[in-house]
């Protein structure tokens, strides 16, 4: 007796074909054409003939290279995506409770599959993760420093990366501003000298560097390399004094940020504190809750800081410096609070670095008319709308995924 292929498995083959041709050859294949191609592969006249010949019995089990994407109320998997599809980014809309639960399930899946990942802003997610899994992740609440893990975000970074990371903490970064650019150039040179001398970097140590130059405790010749020193000396006494005042102001600003509860845990004074970049490339997921829930501007600062560190982790994986080849997940709850240029760069390189971005928002409208928000939407593969769905609608998720990149919406299927 012949074992006829399962209909769902055949549709999955069609989706794999669409993904392959799109990724490797920039060919956009319609689902109907892909289904006809699968029929030809199985030596059938057309899809309808293959569909009638195939078996409807039993839903396919989750293969090792597949990933659960949507679950029913009892936790049973309704839809799984092949690895090629999973690496595309997914967006979920719904209430805070619905979307948080969806991401929490992905935390559990990441642990079970040995993935790494960063999950931002899940609120009380840690408390509802099964106890048996809690010791397999690191959870940090930036709003509560009591007994929390600490990181040294500057550890393992290059001088250029240090300057880029700290720019996210600039209240007025002054893009294109000559003076700010010059201050950053001096900072980069000072950090390079420290790293070459084997001095461990922490944020307090960087502030000390800036203050030593800003207050004139040390001469510029002791802190800057000859080419950079020549540029500084060419400015003249008045401009030099202005630069030193700006450097001192920058040090004060960074110290003020580090004193805030939402940043202190990320900039430990201990050089041996955990490396954030290294941890992101491990198989232990990170759950980080942002502080300042009532202050969107400060939440954006925190998110930009954490996501900048993630870009450096991705760069290491893409350059071969990362030792792990397994998928990683960035789960962002309420992504509308994290829209900044950093996440735009993340989206562009995430797939190459084997990271998948799973984002939630209350509704699609909060991302429209925002340059970064529309970039996120433009790179979304799966769109899942939880609001307004009954049990029967949810059971048809897998069918809708095969028919469109939009799985379902509150007002019907697309």
Order of alpha helices (4+ residues) and beta strands (2+ residues): alpha-alpha-alpha-beta-beta-alpha-beta-alpha-beta-alpha-alpha-beta-beta-alpha-alpha-alpha-alpha-alpha-alpha-alpha-beta-alpha-beta-alpha-beta-alpha-beta-alpha-beta-alpha-alpha-beta
